[in-house]
Amino acid sequence: MYSVFSPRWMPLNVAALRFPYVRVLLPRTRLAYIHVRNLLTDAKRDRSARVSAYVALWLPEEFVVFYLVRGEVANATIRDAAGTRAVAIATALDRIPSEPEYGDICFHEADEQQLACMFESLSRPDEPWSAGMHVTDPAELFPYLNAMAFDGFMEIIAQDTVNYLVFNNGAVQRAFLSTTHHGTTVDRVAKLFAREGRAEGTQVRRWSGLDPLPTQAPPGLVVAYRELASALVERLRADGHESAGALAEQARQNLVADHPALNGFSFNGRPADDVIVDTRSLTGATAAWIKEFLFAAVDHESSSAESVLHDLTWGRRHLFQSAGLYDQLPWKVL
């Protein structure tokens, strides 16, 4: 789901794109006037802003989107020269200049199913159409989807608007449209294919299935687990275990096939990957590594895993306990 793919579909004038919304919380504004981190924090703290929404940023060479669910940042995607993909929330935040001179931002409330459509379309390659199919001809497109009992969603980019149709068994179940035309959903969709008679400017893509928007582990928890892992290695190295770093990396390699999140940890100087998993997966990976590492590295005659973990986790015990880390360890730490 998180692999980079070519942005061939995206119009060159990405800065002009408009996505559907339920309510405008912040109209498109120059980024220089907005502190993004404060905006995202306020969305979590301000009861009136605890909504499902997207924060889109048009930077000079990148397009970044944060997806919020009930005020909490759940995920992020980016489009740059390398392609279009999901990224860690912290990585997306790091892409924003501290004192931007150029760029725009908007904050729009949106339905959670629309957020799922946006995320999928910006993180997963679309499915090809049958050869020779005229996807911009609704008289051919919709009967085709109906005949194949298509389940999933379709994205329609018409000039500067991005629109989504969700299908169930070949029929349109929901529509998220950027257009402001009046009329029925059928009328509004028809106008997307022939806006001022220029259907050739319309792009149509599809994806089978539509999962709920995935939620990443909070950036603060990722940092806490990385710092705990490094502290465990340094503690054992200070206790005289000179091979602690090598044992830590060996434990990571032993487990990474079952716990890909461990690619986000580094013990031998290699660059750590982005951590783009949910809290449960991240906690499970971290707990598995801790068990593997401590069983191999701790000298039980001079110290114990319980005492080491107690010393190194006590200051953040509430964070780790809330994430379920202690429940997955074989030692009683608290």
Secondary structure, DSSP 4 states (H G I P E B T S, - for coil): ----B--TTS-S-GGG-B---SEEEEEEEEGGG--HHHHHHHHHH-GGG-S-EEEEEE-SS-EEEEEEETTEEEEEEEEETTEEEE--HHHHHHTS-SS-SS-EEEEEE--HHHHHHHHHHTTSPPPPPPTT--TT-HHHHHHHHHHTT--EEEEEEETTEEEEEEEETTEEEEEE------S-HHHHHHHHHTGGG-GGGEEEEEEE--PPPP-PPPHHHHHHHHHHHHHHHHHHHHTT-TTHHHHHHHHHHHHTTT-GGGGG--SSSPPPPP--S-HHHHHHHHHHHHHHHHHHH--TTT--HHHHHHHHHGGGHHHHHHHTTGGGSSS---
